Amino acid sequence: MPAPGRARRRRRPPGSASSSGRFESCAEQTRSCCRIGFLRGGARPRLPLIVDYIEEHRDAFGVEPICTVLSSADVTIAPSTYYAARTRPPSARAVRDEEVTAEISKVHEENYGVYGVRKVHAQLGRDGGVHARPVARCTVQRLMKAAGLRGISRTKGPGSDLRK
């Protein structure tokens, strides 16, 4: 409840009409409609995908000609970027992800493929996790999705057998 003497203000979603029926400003209208796709990815392929493509076709065409053709198709990549990406050691996150994914797969398999994210995360916590370091639930979710692992739903009813 608001303090005495203060009016209660309701928040309007961005881009909604003001009390007069118009947008408060043109800038507000522009911000609300452009926010949807800002920094969502998809502007260009990810670097590992580009590097894999070059790796696949480099014997037939060579690295520099492929980079030139890709650059003309708005997928700018320098040959030095390709070579740097190939020789770069895997990041600490990538190494940890491999270890955790192996542990997640083991837990999932030991429980007959029934456990979902919640139970796999709980089991990893009980077992001490990978190298006795805790694993976040969102990390378990991300890695299970990447590995194609999912739990079994207990849902009964029409169409429940379609969720397998």
Secondary structure by P-SEA (a helix, b strand, c coil): cccccbbbbbbbcccccccccccccaaaaaaaaaccccccccccccaaaaaaaaaaccccccaaaaaaaaaaacccccaaaaaaaaaccccaaaaaaaaaaaaaaaaaaaacccccaaaaaaaaaaacccccbbbbaaaaaaaaaaabbbbbbccccccccccc
